[in-house]
Amino acid sequence: MAAVCNPLACGASAACRRSLTATSLLNRASRACGFAATSRVSPSTLTRKNTCVTAAEQVLTKAKQPAMTVSSAELHANQAWEFWKRLGSPKYQVAPMVDQSELAFRMLCFKYGATAAYTPMLHSRLFLEDPKYRAEHFTTCSGDRPLFVQFCANNPATLLEAAQLVQDHCDAVDINLGCPQRIARKGKYGAFLMEQMELIESLVTALAQGLKVPVTCKIRVFPDKERTLAYARMLERAGCSVLAVHGRTREQKTAKAVRADWDIIKVQLILSQACKCNQCW
C-alpha cells in the first residue's frame, strides 16, 4: 500500500504550522473537506454483507464499558504524553488539507522544518470499500514521519476497519470532528456531529481499543466555553491521546473575518495537564 514519490514534483512552498505541543493545536481547517460525493463505488458494492461478526464489531462490543476511573484516566494521560515525547514533541505540523497535504507536499515540508504531518482527510467508507480510492489518496514512505492519518466518519465499525488498514504505516489515526463545509453536513461527519456526543464517543473508543497506534481528534469549539471543555474531557475519557483545537465555532468558516479564540485553547491546555513545558506560551 505504501508508495514513494518524488518530492520535487510538488511545486508548492513549505507551509508548516506551529503546534502548541502535547495537545497539538491545529488552527487551520481543511480547505475543502471534499470528496464525500466521490462516485467511484458502484451502488452494488455499497451494500455490505453482515453474515458474521467482524473484528471491528467485536471491539465495539468490548467498548461498551464504564468511563475511566481516576487511576485509568491518569494512566491514559501519562501514556499520551509519553507518545508525544516519543515523536519528539513536534512543534511544527503540516495541517490536513484536501488536495494539498499529499506525500510530495509533506516531504517538501519535512525538508524545510516540519516536525510532523497529517494526511488530507480520507473518507472512511470509501477508503474501506474502494481499493482505487485507497491507492489514489494514501501514499507514504519511510521519511514521511511522524505521520497522522486523518479520517472522517459517522460509523464506528467502518472507521475502525478503515483505520486498521493504515495503522502499520503511521504514528496515529486522527478523526476529523471539525470540518464545517457543506459536504460535511451532507455526509454527516466533521463538525456536524457536535450534537451527537454519544456517536463521537463511540468513534473514539472504537479506535482507542481496536488500534495498535493512538487515536487523535480535531475539533471546533462551541460558543459556550463550559460546553467546549466538557466536550474535550469526554474525548479524553473515550481514549483520545492528542486533541487539536480549531478555535472557531462551526459557523465561523472564514479565517479573515473571525480570528481564532486563543483563550479557549489555552484553557484546554491548562486543564488537560498534558503540557509540561514552557514552550506553549
C-alpha positions as CSV (number, residue, x, y, z in Angstrom):
1,M,0.0,0.0,0.0
2,A,2.9,2.3,0.7
3,A,4.4,4.1,-2.3
4,V,7.3,6.5,-2.8
5,C,7.1,9.7,-4.8
6,N,9.5,12.4,-5.8
7,P,9.1,15.4,-3.5
8,L,10.5,17.6,-6.2
9,A,7.4,17.0,-8.2
10,C,5.5,19.2,-5.8
11,G,5.9,22.9,-6.7
12,A,4.2,24.2,-3.5
13,S,6.2,26.1,-0.9
14,A,6.7,24.7,2.6
15,A,3.9,25.9,4.9
16,C,4.4,24.4,8.3
17,R,2.0,25.3,11.1
18,R,3.1,25.8,14.7
19,S,1.6,23.3,17.1
20,L,1.3,24.0,20.8
21,T,2.9,20.8,22.0
22,A,1.2,17.8,23.5
23,T,-2.4,18.8,22.8
24,S,-1.3,19.9,19.3
25,L,-3.3,22.9,18.2
26,L,-4.4,22.7,14.6
27,N,-5.7,26.2,13.7
28,R,-6.4,25.6,10.0
29,A,-9.4,23.7,8.7
30,S,-9.2,21.5,5.6
31,R,-9.6,23.8,2.6
32,A,-12.5,21.9,1.1
33,C,-13.1,18.8,3.2
34,G,-14.2,17.2,-0.1
35,F,-14.7,14.0,-1.9
36,A,-17.6,12.7,0.2
37,A,-19.6,12.8,-3.0
38,T,-17.0,10.7,-5.0
39,S,-18.8,8.2,-7.2
40,R,-16.0,5.6,-7.6
41,V,-18.0,2.8,-6.0
42,S,-21.0,1.2,-7.7
43,P,-24.3,1.0,-5.8
44,S,-23.9,-2.7,-5.5
45,T,-20.7,-2.5,-3.7
46,L,-22.1,-0.1,-1.1
47,T,-24.2,-2.8,0.4
48,R,-22.0,-4.7,2.9
49,K,-22.8,-8.2,3.8
50,N,-23.3,-8.8,7.5
51,T,-23.2,-12.6,7.7
52,C,-20.7,-12.7,10.6
53,V,-19.5,-10.5,13.4
54,T,-16.4,-8.6,12.2
55,A,-13.3,-7.9,14.3
56,A,-14.3,-4.3,14.4
57,E,-17.8,-5.2,15.7
58,Q,-16.2,-7.3,18.4
59,V,-14.1,-4.3,19.5
60,L,-17.2,-2.2,19.6
61,T,-18.9,-4.7,21.8
62,K,-16.0,-4.5,24.3
63,A,-16.1,-0.7,24.1
64,K,-19.4,-0.6,26.0
65,Q,-17.8,-0.3,29.4
66,P,-17.8,2.3,32.3
67,A,-15.9,5.5,31.9
68,M,-12.3,5.7,33.0
69,T,-11.6,5.7,36.7
70,V,-9.3,8.3,38.2
71,S,-6.3,5.9,38.1
72,S,-7.0,4.8,34.5
73,A,-7.5,8.4,33.3
74,E,-4.2,9.4,34.9
75,L,-2.5,6.4,33.2
76,H,-4.0,7.4,29.8
77,A,-2.8,10.9,30.2
78,N,0.7,9.7,31.0
79,Q,0.7,7.3,28.1
80,A,-0.5,10.1,25.8
81,W,2.3,12.4,27.0
82,E,4.9,9.6,26.5
83,F,3.6,9.1,23.0
84,W,4.0,12.7,22.2
85,K,7.6,12.7,23.6
86,R,8.5,9.6,21.5
87,L,7.5,11.7,18.4
88,G,10.0,14.3,19.6
89,S,7.3,16.7,20.9
90,P,6.7,18.1,17.4
91,K,6.2,21.9,17.2
92,Y,5.7,22.4,13.5
93,Q,2.9,20.4,11.9
94,V,1.6,20.2,8.3
95,A,-2.1,20.6,8.7
96,P,-4.6,18.2,6.9
97,M,-5.5,20.0,3.7
98,V,-7.6,18.3,1.0
99,D,-5.8,18.3,-2.4
100,Q,-2.7,19.9,-0.7
101,S,-1.1,17.8,2.0
102,E,-0.3,14.7,0.0
103,L,3.0,12.9,0.2
104,A,5.1,15.1,-2.1
105,F,4.0,18.2,-0.2
106,R,4.6,16.6,3.2
107,M,8.1,15.6,2.2
108,L,8.8,19.1,1.0
109,C,7.6,20.5,4.3
110,F,9.7,18.0,6.3
111,K,12.7,19.1,4.3
112,Y,12.2,22.7,5.4
113,G,11.5,22.1,9.0
114,A,8.2,20.4,9.6
115,T,8.3,18.0,12.6
116,A,5.0,16.1,12.0
117,A,2.4,16.0,9.3
118,Y,-1.2,15.0,8.6
119,T,-2.6,13.3,5.5
120,P,-5.5,15.0,3.8
121,M,-8.9,13.9,5.2
122,L,-9.8,10.5,4.0
123,H,-13.4,9.3,3.7
124,S,-13.5,6.1,5.9
125,R,-16.2,4.3,4.0
126,L,-14.7,4.9,0.6
127,F,-11.2,4.1,1.9
128,L,-12.5,0.7,3.2
129,E,-14.6,-0.3,0.2
130,D,-12.7,1.0,-2.8
131,P,-9.1,-0.1,-3.4
132,K,-8.7,2.5,-6.2
133,Y,-9.6,5.2,-3.7
134,R,-7.0,3.9,-1.2
135,A,-4.3,3.8,-3.8
136,E,-5.0,7.3,-5.1
137,H,-5.5,9.1,-1.8
138,F,-3.0,7.4,0.6
139,T,0.7,7.1,-0.2
140,T,3.7,7.3,2.2
141,C,7.3,6.4,2.5
142,S,10.0,5.8,5.2
143,G,10.8,9.5,5.5
144,D,7.2,10.5,5.9
145,R,7.1,10.5,9.7
146,P,5.7,11.3,12.2
147,L,2.5,10.9,10.3
148,F,-1.1,11.3,11.4
149,V,-3.7,9.7,9.0
150,Q,-7.0,11.6,9.2
151,F,-10.4,10.1,8.6
152,C,-13.9,11.5,8.6
153,A,-16.6,9.0,9.7
154,N,-20.0,8.5,11.3
155,N,-19.9,4.7,11.8
156,P,-17.5,3.3,14.4
157,A,-17.2,-0.2,12.8
158,T,-16.4,1.3,9.3
159,L,-14.0,3.7,10.8
160,L,-12.1,1.1,12.7
161,E,-11.8,-1.3,9.7
162,A,-10.5,1.6,7.6
163,A,-8.1,2.7,10.2
164,Q,-6.7,-0.8,10.6
165,L,-5.6,-0.7,7.0
166,V,-3.2,2.2,7.7
167,Q,-2.1,1.6,11.3
168,D,1.1,-0.1,10.3
169,H,2.0,2.9,8.1
170,C,1.5,5.8,10.5
171,D,2.1,7.0,14.1
172,A,-1.6,7.8,14.9
173,V,-5.0,7.9,13.4
174,D,-6.9,11.2,13.6
175,I,-10.7,11.7,13.5
176,N,-11.8,14.9,11.7
177,L,-14.5,16.4,14.0
178,G,-14.0,19.9,12.8
179,C,-14.9,20.2,9.1
180,P,-17.6,22.9,8.7
181,Q,-18.2,22.6,5.0
182,R,-21.5,21.8,3.3
183,I,-20.1,18.5,2.1
184,A,-19.6,17.5,5.7
185,R,-23.2,18.5,6.5
186,K,-24.4,16.3,3.7
187,G,-22.2,13.4,4.6
188,K,-23.0,13.7,8.4
189,Y,-19.4,14.0,9.6
190,G,-16.9,16.5,10.8
191,A,-18.3,19.4,12.9
192,F,-21.8,18.3,12.1
193,L,-21.5,15.5,14.7
194,M,-21.2,18.0,17.5
195,E,-24.8,17.4,18.6
196,Q,-24.2,13.7,18.7
197,M,-21.8,13.2,21.6
198,E,-22.6,9.5,22.1
199,L,-21.7,8.8,18.5
200,I,-18.5,10.8,18.7
201,E,-17.6,8.9,21.9
202,S,-18.2,5.6,20.2
203,L,-15.9,6.6,17.2
204,V,-13.0,7.5,19.6
205,T,-13.5,4.4,21.8
206,A,-13.6,2.1,18.8
207,L,-10.2,3.3,17.6
208,A,-8.7,3.6,21.1
209,Q,-9.5,-0.1,21.8
210,G,-9.0,-1.5,18.3
211,L,-5.8,0.0,17.0
212,K,-2.1,-0.5,17.7
213,V,-1.5,3.2,17.4
214,P,-3.0,6.2,19.4
215,V,-6.2,7.9,18.3
216,T,-6.2,11.7,18.0
217,C,-9.0,14.2,17.3
218,K,-9.5,17.6,15.7
219,I,-12.5,19.7,17.0
220,R,-14.1,23.1,16.7
221,V,-15.4,24.9,19.8
222,F,-18.9,25.6,21.0
223,P,-20.0,29.2,21.7
224,D,-20.2,28.2,25.3
225,K,-16.8,27.6,26.9
226,E,-18.0,25.1,29.5
227,R,-19.7,23.0,26.8
228,T,-16.4,23.0,24.9
229,L,-14.5,21.9,27.9
230,A,-17.0,19.1,28.6
231,Y,-16.5,18.1,25.0
232,A,-12.8,17.9,25.4
233,R,-13.0,15.9,28.6
234,M,-15.3,13.4,27.0
235,L,-12.9,12.8,24.2
236,E,-10.1,12.3,26.7
237,R,-12.1,9.8,28.6
238,A,-13.0,8.0,25.4
239,G,-9.3,7.5,24.6
240,C,-8.2,10.5,22.6
241,S,-4.4,10.9,23.1
242,V,-3.9,14.2,21.2
243,L,-6.5,16.9,20.8
244,A,-6.2,19.5,18.1
245,V,-8.4,22.5,18.8
246,H,-9.6,24.8,16.0
247,G,-10.5,27.9,18.0
248,R,-13.6,28.8,16.0
249,T,-17.2,27.6,16.0
250,R,-18.8,25.6,13.2
251,E,-20.4,28.7,11.8
252,Q,-17.2,30.7,11.8
253,K,-15.8,29.5,8.5
254,T,-13.8,32.5,7.3
255,A,-10.4,33.0,9.0
256,K,-10.1,36.6,7.7
257,A,-13.5,37.5,9.3
258,V,-13.1,35.7,12.6
259,R,-9.8,35.3,14.5
260,A,-9.3,32.1,16.4
261,D,-10.2,32.1,20.1
262,W,-6.8,31.5,21.7
263,D,-8.3,31.9,25.2
264,I,-10.3,28.7,25.0
265,I,-7.4,26.9,23.5
266,K,-5.1,27.9,26.4
267,V,-7.8,27.0,28.9
268,Q,-8.0,23.5,27.5
269,L,-4.2,23.2,27.6
270,I,-4.1,24.1,31.2
271,L,-6.9,21.8,32.3
272,S,-5.6,18.9,30.3
273,Q,-2.4,19.0,32.3
274,A,-0.8,17.4,29.3
275,C,1.5,20.3,28.6
276,K,4.6,20.1,30.9
277,C,6.8,22.6,29.2
278,N,7.1,26.4,28.8
279,Q,7.2,26.3,25.0
280,C,3.4,26.6,24.6
281,W,3.2,30.2,25.7
